[in-house]
Amino acid sequence: MNFAALKTYRTQLEEVLRIEVERLAQRLREAETRCARLEAEAEEKARAYAQGTRSGITAREALDHYDMLEGVARAIRHAKRAAAALREEWERKRQELVDAARERRKVELLDQRDQRRRRRAAAQQEQRLTDEVAARRLPK
């Protein structure tokens, strides 16, 4: 069996998966950063609302603050769902990478075994030829 083509394919597949895992990791980091930024923004707006209520605000201003805080809360929920989906996709793709690396290693081991078997067969063939030549030269 020709293991060279199979090893090349497995190596290329592993490299493609490695690139995809890194791309997903970058997107996940960006999503987590966005979540943290939105949460910090929500905390700041909540503090501003609390400060405004202490100094006295109108009912209309209170409703506007409430609507704005609800919008930020929705954005946070959406960002967290997106980050969770990215994390799941990253974990799935990372497992595919681990599996691909394992398969590549199996092919490498099979290739090594095949090479050893071929070397043994060649050595045995050489020994048979040597024995045959020696048998012809020796007088009977």
N, C-alpha and C positions, 0 to 999 in steps of 0.2 A: 504494500500500500504506500502511496506517496503522501507522506506526512507534511512535506514542505508547504504545499498549497493549503492544507488544513491549518497548519500553524500560522501561516500568514493571515488567513481569514480570521482565525480566533484572535490574533493580536490586533488586527484592525478593528474588529468588533469591540474588543476591550477598550481600545483607544477612543472610539466613538462614544461609548458609554461613559468613559472617564470625562470627556468633554461635556457631555450632557449633564452629568452629575455636577460638575463645576458650574455650569450655566445655571442650573436649578438652585445650587447653593447661593450663588450671587443674587438671584431673584428672591430667594427666601430671606437673605440678609436685608435686602432693600425693603421687603414687606414688613419685617420685624422692626426696622428703623422707622418706617411709616407709622406703624402701630404706636411705637414709643412717642413719636412726635405728636400724634393725635391725642394720646393720653396726656401729654404735657400741656397741650393746647387746651384740653378740656379742664384740667386742673386750674390753669390760669384764668379761664373764663368763669369757672365756678368761684374762684377767689374774687374776681371782679364783680360778679353778681352778689356775692355775700357782702362785699364792701358797699355796693350800691344800695342794698337793702338796709344796711346800718345807717347810711346817710339819708335814706328816704328816696324812694323812686315811685313813679306812678304805676298804676295797674297795667297800663299799656307797655311801659318799659319792662315790667316784670314778665309779662307775656312774651315780649320780644326776646328777653334773655332766656326764658324757658324754651321757646322754639329754637333758638340758636343752640342751646345746650342739648336739646333732643337731636338736632341735626348732627352735632359732633358725636353724640353717642351712637347714632346710626352709622356714621362714618367709621367709628372705632369697631363696631360689630362687623361691618363689612370687611374692614382691613384684617381683622382677626380671622374671619372665615377664609379670606384669600390666603393668609399666611398659613393657616392650618391645611388648606388644600395643597399649597406648595410643599409644605413639610411632608405630607403623605406621598406626594409625587416624588420628592427627593429621596425619601426612604425606599420607595419601591424601585426607583432607578438605581439607587446605591446597592440594593440587593441584587439587581440584575448585573451590576458591575462585579460584585463578589462572585456570582455564579459564573459569569463569563471568564473571570480570572481562574476560577477552579477548573473550568472546562479546558482553557488554554493549557493549564498545567498538566491536566490528564493527557492531552494530545502530546505534550512534550515528553512525558514519561513513556507513553506508548512508542514514540519515535526513538527514544533512547533504548528501550527494550528491543525494538526492531533492529536498530543498528548493532546492538550486542549480538543478537541472533545471527545477523548477516556476517559479522566478524567471525563468530564461532563456526558457522557453516563454511566460510572461506578458509579458515584455519584447518578444519577437518578435511576439506577437499585438497588443500596443499599437502597435508600429512598423508592422505591416501596416494597422491601422486608420487610423493617422496618414497613411500613404502613400495610402490609398484616399481619405480626405477631401481631401488635398492634390491628388490627381489629379482629383477632381470639381470643385474650385474653379478650377483652372487652365484658361484657355481653350485650345481646340484649334486 
